[in-house]
Amino acid sequence: MADQDFYLQVEKEIASGIQDEAMLSKAKIMAEENGLSSNVNYTKLRVAELKSNDRKETAAAVATFSIKTLKEFIQKALPFALLFFLIMFILAIQFNW
């Protein structure tokens, strides 16, 4: 998701009054320290959280896809691998390897 989407989502949260109370409290403390408004600090904190969650979801999706792809590969390759080892076993017996 693009940065603009995260910021828009946070703006809608603020406008609707649906905010994380703990994060809003932290934003108010930060406002006293850095002179920015609590909404600006809240937006920065919330966007950072949304980006972090997005990265985690993306990583989970990639891992799920990788596992699925690996399972499909193993299912397709297993018969050939078994055939290869069976032929090698027969050749080993035949030539006393």
C-alpha positions in Angstrom: 0.0 0.0 0.0 1.3 3.5 -0.8 2.1 6.1 1.9 -0.8 8.2 0.7 -3.3 5.4 1.5 -1.9 5.1 5.0 -2.2 8.8 5.6 -5.7 8.9 4.2 -6.8 6.0 6.4 -5.4 7.8 9.5 -7.1 11.1 8.5 -10.4 9.2 8.3 -9.8 7.6 11.7 -9.2 11.0 13.2 -12.2 12.5 11.5 -14.5 9.7 12.7 -13.1 9.8 16.3 -11.9 6.2 16.1 -8.4 6.4 17.5 -6.2 4.1 19.6 -6.4 5.7 23.0 -3.0 4.6 24.1 -1.4 5.9 21.0 -3.3 9.2 21.3 -2.0 9.6 24.8 1.5 9.0 23.6 0.9 11.6 20.8 -0.3 14.2 23.4 2.9 13.7 25.4 5.0 13.9 22.3 3.2 17.2 21.4 4.4 18.7 24.6 7.9 17.6 23.9 8.2 18.5 20.2 5.7 21.3 19.8 3.7 19.6 17.1 0.0 19.0 17.5 -1.2 15.8 19.0 -2.9 14.9 15.6 0.4 15.3 13.7 2.1 13.1 16.2 -0.8 10.6 16.2 -0.6 10.5 12.4 3.1 9.8 12.4 2.7 7.0 15.0 -0.3 5.4 13.4 1.2 5.5 9.9 4.3 3.8 11.2 2.2 1.2 12.8 0.2 0.6 9.6 3.4 0.3 7.5 4.8 -2.2 10.0 1.6 -4.3 9.9 1.6 -4.1 6.1 5.2 -5.4 5.9 4.3 -8.2 8.3 1.3 -9.2 6.2 3.4 -9.1 3.0 6.1 -11.3 4.6 3.4 -13.7 5.7 1.9 -13.9 2.2 5.3 -14.5 0.7 6.1 -17.2 3.2 2.7 -18.9 2.5 3.3 -18.7 -1.2 6.8 -20.1 -0.9 5.6 -23.1 1.2 2.7 -23.8 -1.2 5.1 -23.6 -4.2 7.6 -25.9 -2.5 4.9 -28.5 -1.7 3.7 -28.4 -5.3 7.3 -28.9 -6.5 7.9 -31.9 -4.1 4.6 -33.5 -5.2 5.6 -33.2 -8.9 9.3 -34.2 -8.4 8.7 -37.1 -6.0 7.8 -39.7 -8.6 10.9 -38.9 -10.7 13.1 -39.0 -7.6 11.8 -42.4 -6.5 12.3 -43.7 -10.1 15.9 -42.4 -10.1 16.7 -44.0 -6.8 15.1 -47.3 -7.9 17.2 -47.4 -11.1 20.3 -46.6 -9.1 19.5 -49.3 -6.6 19.0 -51.8 -9.4 22.2 -50.8 -11.1 24.1 -51.0 -7.8 22.9 -54.6 -7.3 23.5 -55.5 -10.9 27.1 -54.2 -10.9 27.9 -55.0 -7.2 28.5 -51.4 -6.3 
